[in-house]
Each structure stands twice: as structure tokens, then as C-alpha cells.
Amino acid sequence: DLLQEADGAYDAIVLNAGGYTHTSVALMDCIAAITVPVYEVHISNPLAREEFRHNSLVGQKCVGTVSGFGLDSYRLAVEGILSQLAD
């Protein structure tokens, strides 16, 4: 519901879907249905973890992904978004 409510209210969304990243078709469908760009963020690098984490359903519908930089991943995502909005 929050993603749908954010549609049109914000220029972009930064999303850490946690365990839903690789399991939630519903979340993937929601991201596909809204017009605001969504950026996937992970504190760790999912590709460096268990193999079942290597396929991001959520990431398939996101504009970009930042991962593996700890909490700095959020800042880096916002900096990337601001750069794209300035273009």
C-alpha cells in the first residue's frame, strides 16, 4: 500500500526489500505497476551470499541497485537519484 500511495507523490523511492527481494512476486508486480522510479538498496551484497539470494525479483523492476556498501548504500542511492534528476 505504501508504494502505491507514494506513486506520484515523490520523485523516486529507495527500497530495501530485505527477505522479500528474492521471494515476493507481489512486490515485484507492485513496483511494475507504479510510475515513480524505484531503486533497490541492500546493505550487504546479495551476490556474495547464499545462491538463493542471487535472483532479485524486486530488482527486475527497479531502475537501479546499490548494494554492498553497508549503510552508505542508502546515501549512495540518494546521490545517484539526485544526479539523475539533475540531468
N, C-alpha and C positions, 0 to 999 in steps of 0.2 A: 504494500500500500504506500509506503513512504517514497519509493522510487516513482510510482505513478503520480503521486502528489507533487513531486519535485519537477516533473516534466513541464517545461516552460517557465518554471519559477527560478531556475538557476542556469548559468551558462555551461556548467559541467558538473559531474558527480565523480567523487573519488570513492571507490568501493573496495573494501576488504571483505570478501565473502567467506573467508575462513574455510571451514569444512564443507560449505556449500559450493565452493569453487568447482569441484570436480564431480558433484553429485546432483545438483539442482537444475533439472530441465526447466522447471517453473521459473526460476530466477533468470535463466538464460532467455526464456521467452519474454519475460517482463522487460529486460534490457532491450531486446529486439523491438518491442512494441512502443517504446518511448522515443522522443525525438532529441532529448538532451544527450550529449555525448557522455559516456561512462568510461572511466579509467580504472582499471584493475590495479590494486596495490597489495603486495604481500611483504611482510617484514622479513621473512626468510625467502630463500629461493626454492620454489616447489620442485624445480628440476633436479635439485641436489638432494631431494628427499625420496621417500618411497615411490616406487614406479606408479602406483595408482594415483599419485598427485600430479603426474606429468601432463595429463589432459585436462585443460581448463574449459569446462562448458561455458562458464561465465565469460572468460577471455575471448571466446569465439565471437562475441557480440560487442566487445569493448573496443574503443578507439585505440587504446594503448595500455601497456602494462609496465609497472615498475616493481621490481622485486629484488630482495637480497641485500638491501642497504639498511636493515634494521628500521628503527623509527624514522630515519631520514627518508625512507621510501615515500612517506606521505608528503614531506616537503618537496622532494624531487618531482613528485607527480603534480603538485600545485604549480611549481616553477615551470614545468613543461606545458601545463594548461595555459598559464598566463602568457607564455611565449607564443603559443598557437593563437590565442585570442588577439594578441597584438599584431599579428600578421595580416 
